[in-house]
Amino acid sequence: MGQIFFQTQNLTMQFGGLVAVHNFSIKIEPHEIIGLIGPNGAGKTTVFNMITGNLIPTSGKIIWLDRDITALQPHYITTLGIARTFQNIRLFGNLSVLDNVMVSYHHRLKSSFWDAMLRTRRYRSEEKHIREEAFRILTMVGLDHFAREPASSLPYGQQRKLEIARALATNPKLLLLDEPAAGMNPQETLELARFVRSLRDSFDLTLIVIEHDMKFVMGLCERIVVLVYGHTIAEGRPEDIQHHPEVIKAYLGEKRHARY
Amino acid sequence: MDKGLKKTILNISAIGLLFFALWLFDRYGTEYHVRILNNIAVFIILAVSYNLVNGICGVLHLGPNAFITIGAYTSALLTMSPAEKKISFIIEPLIWPLSVIQVPFWMSLIIAGLVSTVFAFLISYPVFRVRGDYLAIVTLGFGEVVRVLCNALQGVTNGPLGLKGLKPYTNLWWSWAIAVITIVVIQRLINSSWGRAMKAIREDEIAAKAMGIDPFRHLLMAFLINAFFSGVAGGLLAHLITTISPTLFTFFLTFNLLMIIVVGGLGSTTGAVIGATLFAWGSEALRIVESPMQIGSLYIPGIPGMRMVIFSVILMVVIIFARKGIMGQREFSWDWVFAKIKRKHT
């Protein structure tokens, strides 16, 4: 038996009497793109918050590279190679676009505090390297022209891209995207899907994507998990999910109204 | 010429110019001028380092007066001679090791900074378990605790009697050299990867954590550095005023510092320097308003505290009309100066 790449075992989150997520179990292999869908309030973001350590699960376990990472500190989980974006954009608004990305390199900084204070050659060359790397990522997402602008001045769609760029800069192996296509028009959504797939290949990523845009999810993901009221009601390939009676009933509406 | 080299030369000449001006004041200025300049320097140290916590990290820390007090007492107890201490501590003698130690002024300042840092470290865990208003209250409470302890620990602080007759070691050179060092250290920190991480925490702590930044470590770092410089400034103040008592550095001082950095522009070192200068100079210059006045037929008797009313009005005006203060989050830079000069020439 090989290494467990990523697995959750019976993850449950209870807020008082409300069970937000119930026995969520999933196993992910490297290089997969997983879609996490479900109606509003199904507990999708809660799953992300548990994986990234923002919420401590009531019960259950999260295994990452053979290691139990349940309830570790969020910043520590990031250093282990799990990055995320936020549904409600959380950029560092007053910092420049470039600085937003450069922040993500801080946890891998090799220079010591005293190197930085004394501006040693080691620190200066590392800072220069980080700046170049950050710029490279910005160029990739097409934000290099805005590098010096404050992040809050970007239009909405660009802010979403910056969120992804910033998460990529932390050097993740597993990337969690929370509604990356929200507020994008069909054309942009199509481009985003292409972009996400290219990221997977160039950064050797594994992705979990929460998204409401069915076209996007069905086109992008190789496997889809459907959550309804915290319960996993279906899991499988996009084609199977589209025809799954439970899913159609709970999420996509009656069959004759379904778009697929 | 290389741009970096050019700026270094300009920085060094600016500092040279500053010290030449100080030399002139030291030589030809009145005692009044020298006192104002010393005050300005001390307030620059306090405001610039305080700005690191409040402006850069975005944490409402209301206890710098505690660290100033600790620094002032530490430094004062270390520079007084054993004989002086014996005379001062009349109600209860000073406890043993302190009663015989006497160190040079510069060493007492460093120790004052370190002792403040140790106290900051001790309270850091409860402080950074909470955020926002709660953190403000915890730090505010610590300031009060220190005041009460200073009153109660007769054997260490001489209680309400305070320490009198300290040697006026603080001169223009000490205060301004330390002010320059503070600005350089804080600026280097802010413009490093650490400073960037601190700003990220200010902007959005949850996102900062998701980018791999440990908030506790970075906030602690800023808090300790602030405590160190507050302690050193406390030592300078003690040897400037030459008399310290538990009621000397109250929350009122913290409030003044807060006013300085808000008016200067939260998060801007340049703003903190401007704010400190205006405040220290203003509080002397505005003494006129507290003296009796005759405007036409109207006679106004001297009202002590009028200065604070004026400062409060200024603060309100700034908050209403220039919410980001004088500098906002901008900084002075030579590039900006070059750009200005260039525009004038074309």
HADDOCK unambig.tbl for C-alpha pairs under 7 A between the chains (distance, minus, plus):
assign (segid A and resid 74 and name CA) (segid B and resid 209 and name CA) 5.85 0.50 0.50
assign (segid A and resid 74 and name CA) (segid B and resid 210 and name CA) 6.05 0.50 0.50
assign (segid A and resid 75 and name CA) (segid B and resid 209 and name CA) 4.55 0.50 0.50
assign (segid A and resid 75 and name CA) (segid B and resid 210 and name CA) 5.61 0.50 0.50
assign (segid A and resid 75 and name CA) (segid B and resid 211 and name CA) 6.62 0.50 0.50
assign (segid A and resid 75 and name CA) (segid B and resid 212 and name CA) 4.02 0.50 0.50
assign (segid A and resid 75 and name CA) (segid B and resid 213 and name CA) 5.47 0.50 0.50
assign (segid A and resid 75 and name CA) (segid B and resid 214 and name CA) 5.74 0.50 0.50
assign (segid A and resid 76 and name CA) (segid B and resid 212 and name CA) 6.30 0.50 0.50
assign (segid A and resid 78 and name CA) (segid B and resid 210 and name CA) 6.14 0.50 0.50
assign (segid A and resid 78 and name CA) (segid B and resid 211 and name CA) 6.38 0.50 0.50
assign (segid A and resid 78 and name CA) (segid B and resid 212 and name CA) 5.04 0.50 0.50
assign (segid A and resid 79 and name CA) (segid B and resid 212 and name CA) 5.66 0.50 0.50
assign (segid A and resid 83 and name CA) (segid B and resid 210 and name CA) 6.67 0.50 0.50
assign (segid A and resid 84 and name CA) (segid B and resid 210 and name CA) 6.83 0.50 0.50
assign (segid A and resid 90 and name CA) (segid B and resid 204 and name CA) 6.77 0.50 0.50
assign (segid A and resid 90 and name CA) (segid B and resid 207 and name CA) 6.04 0.50 0.50
assign (segid A and resid 92 and name CA) (segid B and resid 200 and name CA) 5.83 0.50 0.50
assign (segid A and resid 92 and name CA) (segid B and resid 203 and name CA) 5.00 0.50 0.50
assign (segid A and resid 92 and name CA) (segid B and resid 204 and name CA) 6.14 0.50 0.50
assign (segid A and resid 93 and name CA) (segid B and resid 203 and name CA) 6.55 0.50 0.50
assign (segid A and resid 103 and name CA) (segid B and resid 196 and name CA) 6.22 0.50 0.50
assign (segid A and resid 103 and name CA) (segid B and resid 197 and name CA) 5.85 0.50 0.50
assign (segid A and resid 104 and name CA) (segid B and resid 211 and name CA) 5.14 0.50 0.50
assign (segid A and resid 104 and name CA) (segid B and resid 212 and name CA) 6.79 0.50 0.50
assign (segid A and resid 106 and name CA) (segid B and resid 193 and name CA) 6.18 0.50 0.50
assign (segid A and resid 107 and name CA) (segid B and resid 212 and name CA) 5.62 0.50 0.50
assign (segid A and resid 107 and name CA) (segid B and resid 213 and name CA) 6.18 0.50 0.50
assign (segid A and resid 116 and name CA) (segid B and resid 192 and name CA) 6.26 0.50 0.50
assign (segid A and resid 117 and name CA) (segid B and resid 188 and name CA) 5.86 0.50 0.50
assign (segid A and resid 117 and name CA) (segid B and resid 189 and name CA) 6.25 0.50 0.50
assign (segid A and resid 167 and name CA) (segid B and resid 211 and name CA) 6.73 0.50 0.50
assign (segid A and resid 170 and name CA) (segid B and resid 211 and name CA) 6.27 0.50 0.50
